[in-house]
Amino acid sequence: MRELFEEAAGQSPLDPQEAVRRQTRAPLRKRFYTDVGVAEAAGGFAVTLDGRPIKTPTGKGVTAPTRAIADMIAAEWRAQGESIDPLTMPLTRFANSVVEGVIARVDEVADDAAKYLGTDMLFYRAGHPETLVAREGRHWDPILRWAAEELGAHFILAEGIVHVAQPEPAITAARAAFPADAWSVAALHVVTTITGSALLALALAHGVRDEDAIWTAAHVDEDWNIEKWGADEEVVARRAARLVDYKAAAGILAILK
């Protein structure tokens, strides 16, 4: 099992797509287990293969914080056929990354996600055409209002891509709303990096919008361009790969909310 995921060892959870790219170059391993179970463990629940708990590539035990999360990880292992394909196991990859790279540095990971608050996608608006301007406002303005009214984070909007410095009190207020546990922080980071917006990730974590609404909000500009000019196959493929990891992280946040 260690060989299956060793390519992802040492990677931040934090860049799930790099782990995927590495795994696509690795040969698939044969399935080596018959039974998949979930057992209580110190601090949570462990997924077991033929009675033995799964471990990260460096040999650390993987303990999910809730039974529901452990069940979802176990389902990935049950779904494997004759060979094991890590690309179809986003939650297992996520769990490995949490144990390897987040538990010992939760604040550092949270601070890394918080960097997006200075240049968040939601701050930079199109000046034209009117249909795109209106669409951005429809999907992004409610999130910014929520941040202002509920978090006390008042950000500045700009037209175009010229950088605008955000008020430190706004960044501090939004950062204070980040979760504190390792699994939630890791999931928040994944959503932030995939969507390009810490505010969208925060809105998802706090239940302001569901995962489908957040995904749509993250792709307003891209979808508008697709409608006008058509879809590029490479872009579509990358988006599909990101969606897999996004849904895994969103599922974690939904359970831990």
N, C-alpha and C positions, 0 to 999 in steps of 0.2 A: 504493500500500500504506500510505503514511503516513496518509492520510485514514481508512483502515479502523480504525485503532487510536488515532488522536489523542485521542479522547475519554478514553482511559485514561491518557494521558500525564500525568505528575505525580501520579498516584494511587499510594498506597502499595500494595505487592503485597498488601499487607497488608490491603486491603479489597476482595477480588475481587468481592463482591456489588455494591459501588458501581459498579465498572467495568461490570458486567453491566447494571445499571439504566441507565447512560448509553448503552450500546450499543443497548439496546432502542429508544431514541428516535432512533437514527441510521439513515438509509436504507442498504440493502444495496448494495454496489458489485459491478459486473460482474467476473467472473474475467478477469484480464489476462495469464495465463501458461498455458503448456502443460505444461512438464516441471518436476518437483520432484525435487531430488537432495540428497545429503548429501556434503560435501567436508571434508577435513581443513583446519583453520585454526589460527592461532596460539592455543595454549591450549585447543584442543578441536576441535569440529566445527561447521560452519556448514550451515544449510539453504539451498539455492539454488532460485531460481525462474528457469527458463530460463538457468541458469548464473550468475545474480547472487545473492549472499547477501542474505538478508532483514535488515532493519534495524528498529530501534525507531522510533516516531513522530518522535523528534528526530534520527534519522539515525545512531544508534549501532549498531555491528555486534552481532549476536546470536551468541554462541559457546556452544554447549552443552558441558558438561564431559565428557560421554561420548557415544559413538556411539549407544548405546541411547536416550538422551534425544533426541538429534537425529533419530533415526529416528521417534520418537513425534510430534515436532513436524511433521516432514515428512508423516507420515500424515494429520495434520489438514488440511494444504494440499491433499494429493491428494484428500481426501474431498469437497472443495468442488465444487458443481455450477456452474451458469451464474453464480450470484451467490455472494459470499463472506459468510458469516455468522459474525462473531467469537464469537457465543454458543456456537457448536459447536467453538470452538478454545481451550479452557481452558489448554492447555500453551503455546500461542503467547502468550496474554495473560500467563501466568505468566512466561515467558521475558522478555518486554518489561519487566515489572515488576522482575525481578531486575536487569536491565541498567540500567534507569532509576533504581531506587530503593533497591537493596540493596548492590550491589558496593562502593560508596563509603562505606557506613555499616553494615557487618555487625554490629558490636557494638551500635550503637544499636537496630537491629531486634531483635537477640537480647534486649536489655534490655527492650524493649517487650513481648515475649512473656513474659519472666520476671515481669512485673508480675502476671500471673495466678496466680503461685505464692503470692501473699498472700491471694487470695480464690478459690482453685480450687474448681470445682464439686464435686469429690470430697469436700471437707471438710464440706459442709453436708448433713445427712441428715434424712430424714423421721422423725417420731416415731411415725407411724401412717399407714395400716393396716399390719399385720404383713407382708402380702404385698409391699408396696412396700419396706418396710424390708429385708426379706430379699433382694429383687431388687437393691436398691442395693448391699447388702453383697456379693452374689455377683459383681457386675460390677466394683465399685470397690475392695473390700478387697485383692484380689491385687495391684493396681497400687500401692496404698499400702505393702503389705508389701515389694514389690520396691524401691520408693524408699527404704524404711528399711534393708533388708538389703544392697542393692547400691550405693546411692548415699550412704547415711548420712544421709538426709533424713527426720527424724522429725517428722511434722506432727500438728496437733491437730484433732480432729473436733468438730463442734458439731451440735446438733439445731435445726432451723429455719433462719432466715435472719439471725439476729443475728450481726454480725461478730465474729470471733475472731482476734486478732492471732497470726500464726504466728511461730515462733522464727526469728530471723535465720540461725542456723547451718543450719537445714533449707533455707531459701530459697537460701542460698549453696551448699550441697551440690548441690541440684538444678540450680541455674544452671550449675554447673561441668560438668554432664553434657550441656550443649547442644552441638550441632555447631559447627564453626568456619567452614565454607565458606559462601559466599553463597547457593548454591542450596539447600543443606540448611536453612540458617537461615530462608530465605524460606518453604520448605515447612513447616517447623516452626511458623512464625508463622501461616500460613494454617490449619493444622490446629488450632492453639490457639484462634484467634478463631472458627472455625466450631464447634468442640466446646465451647468455654468452659472448656477444661482444658489447662493446660500439662503436667500430669502424663500425661494421655492422649496428648498429642502426643509427649512424651518416650518413653513406653512403645512407641509406634509406631516412632519413630526408632531405638530400640534393639532392636526385634524381639521385645519382650516379648509383644505381642499383634499379630495381623494386622489389616489395615484393616477387615475386616468386624466383628471383635470390638470394635475401638475405636469404630466408628460406632454399634454397638448400645449400648455403655457410655455413649456421649454422649447417648443418647436414652432412657435408662431411664425417667425421669419422664414424658417426653412420650408414650412408648409406653404407659405405664400409664394415662395419662389418655385416650388414644385408645381403649384397650380398654374403659374404663368409660363414656365419654361420646360416643365417635365422633370421626371426623376432620373437621376444618375444611378446606374446599377451599383457602383461602388459605395455611394452615399447610402443607398438603401440597405446594403449589406452591413455597413458599419452601424447604422441605426438599429437594425435588428439585433446585432450583437450587444449593443448598449442596453437595449430594452430587457434582455435576459437578466443582466446584472441589476438594472434599475428595479425590476419587479422583485428580485430577491431582497434587495435592501428595503424597498417599500414594504414588503411583507414583514420584515423584522420590525420596522418602526410601528406598523399597525398592531402587532402583537404586544410590543413593549410600551405603547402609548399609555 
